[in-house]
Amino acid sequence: MNSTTSKSKEFEQYYSGTLSDYVTAIAWSPQGKTLAATSAAGEVVLWNDGELTTLQTGNGKSVDCLAFSPDGKFLAVGGQDGQVKIWQNTELIATLSNAPAWVDKLAWNYTSNQLAFSLGRYVQVWDADTHEIIVTLNFDNSSVLGIDWRIDGQYLAISGYKGVKIWHSQNWDEDPYILDMTTVSLAMAWSPDGKFLASGNMDRSVTVLEWNNPDPWVMRGFPGKIRQLAWSEATTKVGAPILASSSVEGIVVWEKLEDDSLGWEARVLTNHVGVINAIAFAPKSFLLASAAADGWLCLWNQAKEVSQIITGVSGGFSTLAWHPQGKFLAAGGEQGELVVWSKVLRGQGFGRVT
């Protein structure tokens, strides 16, 4: 099978390597020089222009989440053993042990070196500058299923059973704002402009809260629970980003209408025949990528129609991540594949990672 099939290739394979098990998470450093990846075997690796550096070899305990700090100085990972590990460059500088809790969600504040991570029904915030836990937040209703900071660093949203709780980071003791639901929030994300918070829910609905507006929009009619959400950085002519949501093998794209009372208009994208495991918009663009268990990575031009179908894993795709300038697209496979594609520059070939 060809590694890429389409009418005209937008991306072509640049690198392919393998970890020893299912690739659980990948992320680019903010500067785009380094790609980090973790596996179900416990591996943590860094990819830099074709060279793999192993930070942690497999120990049989899954590493499930990773994130770079906004300045790129720190890499944090968490997983099955309850440990949060933080590297500075390639040096392990901190290990936070929280056994028997399973750490499967973590996120850095965008404006300071504060790391929020899940511990069962709690979220702790650790400060990389002081090496101290600065607060422990009690979600209370269930295990934490989502953590996301707003772009200005002022608010931390935590989701799970019965909705989303939003804490003000300048005053942790204040009661959180609660986006109340009768269902479970499975996926949750602030929009890149900080104006909206979206929740993908177990009851096959999507909730969108406009900050400072107490009446959220609720969109229904999905084939199954909402597994993935992605916001575009680019905005439409009404000044709002686009929201993509995935359920089973389908994607619904939501575009805000000018009239607030009409809410958001939906369009359905269908091409996958397996469960979609990851969706993401390219930076500053409406180009949407979706990676699924069917072994297809689809690129959707303007989040409307398939412009390229990329293959190259022996099973399914597990995760994907765009380079911060959109020059590269990386994905992980269910059989441990780590693949990077580069954007085709017409008549110029493609360049090295810079």
Number of C-alpha atoms within 10 A of each C-alpha: 6 7 11 19 14 11 8 10 14 18 21 18 19 18 15 16 14 15 23 15 20 24 31 25 23 26 25 23 21 17 13 19 15 20 21 23 28 33 30 24 21 26 23 23 20 23 19 14 15 14 11 15 13 15 16 13 15 18 12 14 15 23 30 24 23 26 24 23 22 17 13 17 13 22 22 22 27 28 25 19 19 20 20 25 17 23 17 15 13 14 11 15 13 15 14 14 13 13 12 12 17 20 25 23 22 25 23 26 23 17 15 15 18 23 26 26 27 28 23 18 16 18 23 17 21 20 17 17 9 10 12 11 15 14 15 16 18 17 21 12 14 15 17 26 20 22 25 23 24 22 17 13 18 16 22 21 22 28 27 27 21 17 22 27 19 21 21 16 16 10 11 15 11 10 11 19 13 15 20 12 14 11 15 22 30 22 23 29 25 26 21 18 16 16 15 21 22 25 29 27 28 19 17 18 21 23 19 22 18 16 13 8 8 9 11 16 16 15 17 11 10 19 13 16 20 25 23 23 25 24 28 24 19 18 18 14 9 11 10 20 23 22 25 24 26 27 22 19 20 21 24 21 21 20 19 20 15 13 9 9 8 10 17 19 12 14 13 16 18 13 13 20 14 17 19 27 21 23 25 24 26 23 17 13 17 22 21 24 24 24 30 26 21 19 23 24 27 21 25 19 15 13 25 17 16 18 18 21 23 22 21 21 22 13 17 26 32 25 27 27 24 22 23 18 12 17 21 22 22 23 26 30 28 22 19 25 23 26 19 24 20 22 18 18 12 8 6 7 9 15 12 9 14 9
